[in-house]
Each structure stands twice: as C-alpha cells, then as structure tokens.
Amino acid sequence: MQLIITILVFIVLGGAMSLTYQFYKIIVLDAKSRGLKHPHFWGLFSLSGQEGGGGIIFYLLGRKRYSSCMTDELKLELTHRTKFSVLSFLSVILSVIGCKRKIASTLTFLGGCFAA
C-alpha cells in the first residue's frame, strides 16, 4: 500500500515539474516571437508569484504592446508543448485523486482494525 502511494507521489512531483518547465518554455517562445527583450527572464518571471501568479499577470499586460510574429516552426513547437503540458496536468490530477483514494481506503481499513 505504501509503495503505491509513494509511486503516486513521485508521479505528482514529476508531473508538476514537467508542467512548470513546459509553461516556462511556452512563455519563452511567446516572448521571442513578440521580440521582447530577455525572453528567458520573462519565462522565469512568469513563474513567480505566491497566490494567483502575479508574474504571469505582469507578463500578459506587458506583451500587449508587441505583435506576435510566430513562424510555422514555432507554432508547431508551441502546439507540442501545449499538448505535453495538458498531459502533465492530467497526470498530476489523476495521481492526486489516486493518492487521496488510497489514503482514504488505508485510513478506513486502519479504523476498522482498531475498532475490533
């Protein structure tokens, strides 16, 4: 039982790290296509923020002044990264649901053992 929970926790962590990385790369691609200075800075800055992602809000407000000149190659990479980020998000959600169910069933089992 603990092995399954441990595996699910590692899937959650891996999915969350993958989602963060894909989000960073998507912002960098968008910043490069718009011609913003220091696109890697904008990628890191967009990940900052405690509650509500303050960095992404500033990025979205700042990019309004620049038009996007995305080539077909960049659009293809953006589509690929978006699909991969959705997959990462789904793995996180499904693993969290699995962990919650396994922990709940373990607690129910343990409660039954102590009640007898």
C-alpha positions in Angstrom: 0.0 0.0 0.0 2.8 2.4 0.9 4.6 1.5 -2.3 1.6 2.6 -4.4 1.3 5.8 -2.5 5.0 6.5 -2.9 4.8 5.9 -6.7 1.8 8.2 -7.0 3.6 10.9 -5.0 6.6 10.7 -7.4 4.2 10.9 -10.4 2.6 14.0 -8.9 6.1 15.6 -8.4 7.3 14.7 -11.8 4.1 15.9 -13.5 4.3 19.2 -11.6 7.9 19.8 -12.5 7.2 18.9 -16.2 4.2 21.3 -16.2 6.3 24.1 -14.8 9.0 23.6 -17.3 6.6 23.4 -20.2 4.9 26.6 -19.0 8.3 28.3 -18.9 9.2 27.2 -22.4 5.8 28.4 -23.8 6.4 31.8 -22.3 9.9 32.0 -23.7 8.6 31.0 -27.2 5.9 33.7 -27.0 8.3 36.3 -25.8 10.8 35.5 -28.6 8.0 35.6 -31.2 6.9 39.1 -30.0 10.5 40.4 -29.9 10.6 41.1 -26.2 14.0 41.8 -24.6 15.2 39.0 -22.3 12.7 36.2 -23.1 14.3 33.9 -20.5 13.8 36.5 -17.8 10.1 36.8 -18.8 9.8 33.0 -18.6 11.2 32.9 -15.1 9.3 36.0 -14.0 6.0 34.5 -15.2 6.6 31.5 -12.8 6.9 33.8 -9.8 4.1 34.8 -7.6 2.7 33.4 -4.4 -1.1 33.4 -4.7 -2.6 33.9 -8.1 0.6 34.0 -10.2 1.4 37.7 -10.1 4.3 37.2 -12.6 2.1 35.9 -15.4 -0.3 38.8 -15.0 2.6 41.3 -15.5 3.8 39.4 -18.5 0.4 39.3 -20.1 -0.1 43.0 -19.5 3.4 43.8 -20.8 3.1 41.8 -24.0 0.0 43.6 -25.3 2.2 46.3 -26.9 4.0 43.8 -29.1 2.5 41.9 -32.0 3.3 38.2 -32.5 5.4 37.1 -35.5 5.3 33.4 -34.9 6.7 31.2 -37.7 5.2 27.8 -38.6 8.0 26.1 -36.8 7.4 28.0 -33.6 3.7 27.3 -33.9 4.4 23.6 -34.2 6.6 23.7 -31.1 4.1 25.7 -29.2 1.4 23.1 -30.1 3.6 20.3 -29.0 4.5 21.9 -25.7 0.8 22.8 -25.0 -0.2 19.2 -25.6 2.6 17.9 -23.3 1.6 20.4 -20.6 -2.0 19.2 -20.7 -0.7 15.6 -20.4 1.4 16.7 -17.4 -1.5 18.4 -15.8 -3.7 15.3 -16.2 -1.1 13.1 -14.7 -0.9 15.4 -11.7 -4.7 15.4 -11.2 -5.1 11.7 -11.7 -2.3 10.9 -9.3 -3.6 13.2 -6.6 -7.0 11.5 -6.9 -5.4 8.1 -6.7 -3.4 9.1 -3.6 -6.4 10.5 -2.0 -8.4 7.3 -2.6 -5.5 5.1 -1.4 -5.0 7.1 1.8 -8.8 7.2 2.5 -9.0 3.4 2.0 -6.0 2.9 4.2 -7.5 5.0 7.0 -10.8 3.2 6.7 -9.0 -0.1 6.9 -7.0 1.0 9.9 -10.1 2.4 11.6 -11.8 -1.0 11.2 -8.8 -2.7 12.7 -8.7 -0.5 15.8 -12.5 -0.7 16.3 -12.5 -4.5 16.6 
